[in-house]
Amino acid sequence: MVGLLLAHLSGAGAALAQSPAAPKPAAPKPGTPNPLSNPLGSPLGTPSTAAPLGTDRDPAFTAYQRGRYRTALDLAVSQANAQGDAAAMVLAGELLSQGYGVRQDPTAARKWYEAAAAKGNADALFTLGAVLMASPTVTTKDQAVEFFRQAAENGSARAAYNLGLVYLQGEVAPKEPAIAAEWFKRGAERDQPDALYALATLYRDGNGVPRDPIESARLLQRASEIGNDVATTELAIAVFNGVGVPKDEERAAALFRKAALQGNAIAQNRYARILSAGRGVPKDVIAAAGWHLVAKAQKLDDPMLDKLVASLTPEQRAQAQARIKPWTPPPAY
């Protein structure tokens, strides 16, 4: 799936050098729709064109934020019809696509998005592009790309990121890494976390832009600051190896721990390795075993750490197991 193709973790050297091959990271978290895969009915996040919570100027959005969805829909439809307000149209589309307070109605939702898109609303243009790109019945994606382009030109950082992926993949449009980089830059300028990470990988590899490990690390740092756990993991590897930033194993350990606590399996594995070796943190084989078991539960195996767990006493294994209880997924019923 797009959004995953950029996932690449360089070797971490020393204690990380023999780490298992890194799997692709999870798709972007809710709130940043899964790139190119967002049919109506999938969470779209709060319409960014609506007024902030608590303002009297937009009672429909205030009702939406307070969970009064039926009221929000009535107010949004009234406002859209009376004033031609594109933000109200997007809000109506959101409520109908999600089925918040009403029966879910993708057809009606799409009509509201189309009406808002006709007014140049970036959220609506982005959504329609995502719907077309995800549709299995649409043989050509040119219109989806055009919707993304219009949305990006109207300020949508998510659309700019998706356009970057389109040109990086080369499946829907010609493969043009330099063009991809320009769209990622537009998203990165607006602090879109996936665009920041994607652009960082291009600078790291010299793909479409000159190779620049310092700029790559800067972008990873910013993406990490706003919550991208994949970027935090990649930054930790760069810091551990001193690529683009001063080598600092203690800082790298802290970054690995941060991403591990966010649920990133690769970070959990790397953190387990440096705990087992005492690199940047005091050596703690029980904690290392615990983090390894957490990563292993996410299908990330590591024979070296399996041996570490096997070498523990039954009491130590019980201590390691106790540490992973907060990470154990609930049973499926």
C-alpha positions as CSV (number, residue, x, y, z in Angstrom):
1,M,0.0,0.0,0.0
2,V,1.2,3.5,-0.8
3,G,2.5,5.3,2.2
4,L,4.5,2.2,3.0
5,L,6.9,2.2,0.0
6,L,9.0,4.9,1.6
7,A,9.7,2.8,4.7
8,H,13.3,2.0,4.8
9,L,15.6,1.8,7.7
10,S,19.4,1.8,7.2
11,G,21.6,-0.5,9.1
12,A,22.2,0.7,12.6
13,G,25.8,-0.4,13.0
14,A,27.4,-2.0,16.1
15,A,24.7,-3.5,18.3
16,L,22.1,-2.9,15.6
17,A,24.1,-4.2,12.7
18,Q,22.7,-7.7,12.7
19,S,19.1,-6.6,13.3
20,P,16.5,-8.5,11.3
21,A,15.2,-7.0,8.1
22,A,12.9,-4.1,8.9
23,P,9.2,-4.7,7.9
24,K,7.2,-2.0,6.4
25,P,5.7,0.4,9.0
26,A,2.0,0.7,9.7
27,A,-0.1,3.0,7.6
28,P,-0.6,6.5,8.7
29,K,-2.6,7.0,11.9
30,P,-6.2,8.2,11.8
31,G,-6.5,11.9,11.3
32,T,-4.1,11.7,8.3
33,P,-6.2,9.6,5.9
34,N,-4.4,6.6,4.4
35,P,-2.8,8.0,1.3
36,L,-4.7,7.2,-1.9
37,S,-7.1,4.9,-0.1
38,N,-9.9,6.9,1.5
39,P,-13.3,5.9,0.2
40,L,-16.4,7.7,1.6
41,G,-17.1,6.1,4.9
42,S,-13.5,6.1,6.1
43,P,-12.5,8.7,8.7
44,L,-11.5,11.9,7.1
45,G,-10.6,13.9,10.2
46,T,-12.0,17.2,11.2
47,P,-12.7,19.5,8.2
48,S,-9.9,22.0,8.4
49,T,-11.9,24.8,6.8
50,A,-14.5,24.9,9.6
51,A,-14.3,27.4,12.4
52,P,-12.5,26.5,15.6
53,L,-14.4,25.0,18.5
54,G,-16.4,27.5,20.6
55,T,-16.7,30.3,18.0
56,D,-20.2,31.7,17.6
57,R,-19.5,32.2,13.9
58,D,-19.9,28.5,13.2
59,P,-22.5,26.8,15.4
60,A,-22.6,23.8,13.2
61,F,-18.9,23.0,13.8
62,T,-19.3,23.7,17.5
63,A,-22.2,21.2,17.7
64,Y,-20.0,18.7,15.7
65,Q,-17.1,19.0,18.2
66,R,-19.5,18.5,21.1
67,G,-20.9,15.3,19.6
68,R,-24.3,16.8,18.8
69,Y,-24.2,15.3,15.3
70,R,-27.8,15.5,14.3
71,T,-27.9,19.2,15.2
72,A,-24.6,19.7,13.5
73,L,-25.9,18.2,10.3
74,D,-29.1,20.3,10.4
75,L,-27.2,23.5,10.9
76,A,-24.6,22.6,8.3
77,V,-27.2,21.8,5.6
78,S,-29.1,25.0,6.5
79,Q,-25.9,27.1,6.3
80,A,-24.8,25.4,3.1
81,N,-28.1,26.0,1.4
82,A,-28.7,29.5,2.6
83,Q,-25.1,30.9,2.3
84,G,-23.4,28.5,-0.1
85,D,-20.8,27.9,2.6
86,A,-18.3,25.4,1.3
87,A,-17.0,24.5,4.9
88,A,-20.6,23.7,5.9
89,M,-20.9,21.5,2.8
90,V,-17.7,19.6,3.8
91,L,-19.1,19.2,7.4
92,A,-22.3,17.8,6.0
93,G,-20.4,15.4,3.8
94,E,-18.3,14.3,6.8
95,L,-21.3,13.6,9.0
96,L,-23.1,11.7,6.2
97,S,-20.1,9.7,5.2
98,Q,-19.4,8.6,8.7
99,G,-23.1,8.1,9.7
100,Y,-22.7,10.4,12.7
101,G,-26.2,11.1,14.1
102,V,-27.8,9.8,10.9
103,R,-27.9,6.8,8.6
104,Q,-24.6,6.6,6.7
105,D,-25.2,7.8,3.2
106,P,-22.1,7.9,0.9
107,T,-24.1,9.1,-2.1
108,A,-25.5,12.1,-0.3
109,A,-22.1,12.7,1.2
110,R,-20.4,12.7,-2.2
111,K,-22.9,15.3,-3.5
112,W,-22.0,17.7,-0.7
113,Y,-18.2,17.1,-1.3
114,E,-18.8,17.8,-5.0
115,A,-20.6,21.0,-4.3
116,A,-17.8,22.2,-2.0
117,A,-15.2,21.1,-4.5
118,A,-16.9,23.2,-7.2
119,K,-16.2,26.2,-4.9
120,G,-12.5,25.2,-4.7
121,N,-12.6,23.8,-1.1
122,A,-9.4,21.9,-0.5
123,D,-10.8,19.4,1.9
124,A,-13.5,18.4,-0.6
125,L,-11.1,18.2,-3.5
126,F,-8.8,16.0,-1.5
127,T,-11.6,13.7,-0.5
128,L,-12.9,13.3,-4.0
129,G,-9.4,12.5,-5.2
130,A,-9.0,9.9,-2.5
131,V,-12.3,8.3,-3.4
132,L,-11.5,8.0,-7.1
133,M,-8.0,6.8,-6.4
134,A,-9.3,4.0,-4.1
135,S,-12.2,2.9,-6.3
136,P,-11.7,-0.5,-7.9
137,T,-14.1,0.4,-10.7
138,V,-12.3,3.5,-11.9
139,T,-9.9,2.5,-14.7
140,T,-8.2,5.8,-15.0
141,K,-6.9,7.8,-12.1
142,D,-6.2,11.0,-14.0
143,Q,-9.1,12.8,-12.5
144,A,-8.1,11.8,-9.0
145,V,-4.6,13.2,-9.6
146,E,-6.2,16.4,-10.9
147,F,-8.4,16.7,-7.7
148,F,-5.2,16.2,-5.6
149,R,-3.5,18.9,-7.6
150,Q,-6.3,21.4,-7.2
151,A,-6.5,20.6,-3.5
152,A,-2.8,21.0,-3.0
153,E,-2.8,24.3,-4.9
154,N,-5.6,25.4,-2.5
155,G,-3.5,24.6,0.5
156,S,-4.1,20.9,1.3
157,A,-0.9,19.4,2.7
158,R,-2.4,15.9,2.6
159,A,-3.1,16.3,-1.1
160,A,0.5,17.5,-1.7
161,Y,1.8,14.4,0.1
162,N,-0.4,12.1,-2.1
163,L,0.8,13.8,-5.2
164,G,4.3,13.2,-4.1
165,L,3.5,9.5,-3.7
166,V,1.9,9.4,-7.2
167,Y,5.0,10.7,-8.8
168,L,7.3,8.6,-6.7
169,Q,5.5,5.4,-7.5
170,G,5.1,5.9,-11.2
171,E,2.0,3.7,-11.4
172,V,-0.7,6.4,-12.0
173,A,1.6,9.1,-13.4
174,P,5.1,9.0,-14.8
175,K,7.7,8.2,-12.2
176,E,9.4,11.6,-11.5
177,P,11.3,11.7,-8.2
178,A,12.2,15.4,-8.6
179,I,8.5,16.3,-9.1
180,A,7.6,14.0,-6.1
181,A,10.1,16.0,-4.0
182,E,8.5,19.3,-4.9
183,W,5.1,18.1,-3.8
184,F,6.6,16.6,-0.6
185,K,8.2,20.0,0.0
186,R,4.8,21.7,-0.2
187,G,3.4,19.3,2.4
188,A,6.5,19.6,4.6
189,E,6.2,23.3,4.6
190,R,2.8,22.9,6.3
191,D,4.2,20.3,8.8
192,Q,2.4,17.3,7.2
193,P,4.2,14.5,9.1
194,D,4.2,11.9,6.3
195,A,5.5,14.5,3.8
196,L,8.3,15.5,6.2
197,Y,9.3,11.8,6.5
198,A,9.0,11.1,2.8
199,L,11.1,14.1,1.9
200,A,13.7,13.1,4.5
201,T,14.1,9.7,2.8
202,L,14.6,11.4,-0.6
203,Y,17.4,13.6,0.9
204,R,18.9,10.6,2.6
205,D,19.1,8.6,-0.6
206,G,19.7,11.5,-3.1
207,N,16.5,10.5,-4.9
208,G,15.1,13.4,-6.9
209,V,17.1,15.9,-4.8
210,P,20.8,16.1,-4.0
211,R,21.9,13.7,-1.2
212,D,21.9,15.7,2.0
213,P,22.0,13.7,5.3
214,I,21.9,16.9,7.4
215,E,18.7,18.1,5.7
216,S,17.3,14.6,6.0
217,A,18.0,14.5,9.8
218,R,16.4,18.0,10.2
219,L,13.3,16.8,8.5
220,L,13.2,13.6,10.5
221,Q,13.5,15.7,13.7
222,R,10.5,17.8,12.8
223,A,8.4,14.8,11.8
224,S,9.4,13.2,15.1
225,E,8.4,16.3,17.0
226,I,4.9,16.1,15.6
227,G,4.4,12.4,16.3
228,N,5.6,10.4,13.3
229,D,7.0,7.2,15.0
230,V,8.6,5.9,11.8
231,A,10.5,9.2,11.5
232,T,11.5,8.9,15.2
233,T,12.9,5.5,14.5
234,E,14.8,6.5,11.5
235,L,16.2,9.6,13.3
236,A,17.3,7.3,16.2
237,I,19.3,5.2,13.7
238,A,20.9,8.3,12.2
239,V,21.8,9.6,15.7
240,F,23.1,6.2,16.7
241,N,25.4,6.1,13.6
242,G,26.2,9.8,13.5
243,V,24.8,10.3,10.0
244,G,23.8,13.9,9.4
245,V,23.9,14.6,13.1
246,P,26.5,14.2,15.9
247,K,26.7,10.6,17.0
248,D,25.0,10.3,20.4
249,E,24.0,6.8,21.6
250,E,22.3,8.1,24.7
251,R,20.0,10.4,22.6
252,A,19.5,7.5,20.1
253,A,18.3,5.3,23.0
254,A,15.8,7.9,24.1
255,L,14.5,8.2,20.6
256,F,14.1,4.5,20.2
257,R,12.3,4.4,23.5
258,K,10.0,7.2,22.4
259,A,9.0,5.3,19.2
260,A,8.8,2.0,21.0
261,L,6.3,3.5,23.4
262,Q,4.3,4.6,20.4
263,G,4.0,1.0,19.3
264,N,6.6,1.0,16.5
265,A,7.9,-2.6,16.2
266,I,11.2,-1.7,14.6
267,A,12.0,0.7,17.4
268,Q,11.0,-1.9,20.0
269,N,13.4,-4.3,18.5
270,R,16.2,-1.8,18.2
271,Y,15.6,-0.6,21.8
272,A,15.8,-4.2,22.9
273,R,19.1,-4.7,21.2
274,I,20.8,-1.6,22.8
275,L,19.4,-2.6,26.2
276,S,20.9,-6.0,25.8
277,A,24.3,-4.4,24.8
278,G,24.2,-1.5,27.2
279,R,24.7,1.1,24.4
280,G,23.4,4.5,25.4
281,V,21.5,3.0,28.4
282,P,22.5,0.8,31.3
283,K,22.5,-2.9,30.3
284,D,19.2,-4.5,31.3
285,V,18.6,-7.9,29.8
286,I,15.2,-8.3,31.4
287,A,14.0,-5.1,29.9
288,A,15.6,-6.1,26.6
289,A,13.7,-9.4,26.7
290,G,10.4,-7.6,27.4
291,W,10.8,-5.2,24.5
292,H,11.8,-8.1,22.2
293,L,8.7,-10.0,23.2
294,V,6.6,-6.9,22.4
295,A,8.2,-6.6,18.9
296,K,7.8,-10.3,18.4
297,A,4.1,-10.1,19.1
298,Q,4.0,-7.7,16.1
299,K,5.7,-10.4,13.9
300,L,9.2,-9.0,14.1
301,D,11.5,-11.9,14.9
302,D,15.1,-11.7,16.0
303,P,17.0,-14.9,16.6
304,M,19.7,-13.2,18.6
305,L,17.2,-11.9,21.1
306,D,15.4,-15.2,21.1
307,K,18.6,-16.7,22.4
308,L,18.7,-14.0,25.1
309,V,15.2,-14.8,26.3
310,A,16.1,-18.6,26.3
311,S,19.1,-17.8,28.5
312,L,17.0,-16.2,31.2
313,T,16.0,-18.0,34.4
314,P,12.2,-18.8,34.7
315,E,12.0,-15.9,37.2
316,Q,13.6,-13.5,34.8
317,R,11.4,-14.6,32.0
318,A,8.3,-14.0,34.2
319,Q,9.6,-10.5,35.0
320,A,10.1,-9.8,31.3
321,Q,6.6,-11.1,30.5
322,A,5.1,-8.9,33.3
323,R,6.6,-5.9,31.6
324,I,4.9,-6.5,28.3
325,K,1.4,-6.9,29.7
326,P,0.4,-3.3,28.8
327,W,1.3,-4.1,25.2
328,T,-0.5,-7.4,24.9
329,P,-3.4,-7.0,22.4
330,P,-6.9,-7.9,23.7
331,P,-8.2,-11.3,22.6
332,A,-10.4,-11.3,19.5
333,Y,-14.0,-12.5,20.1
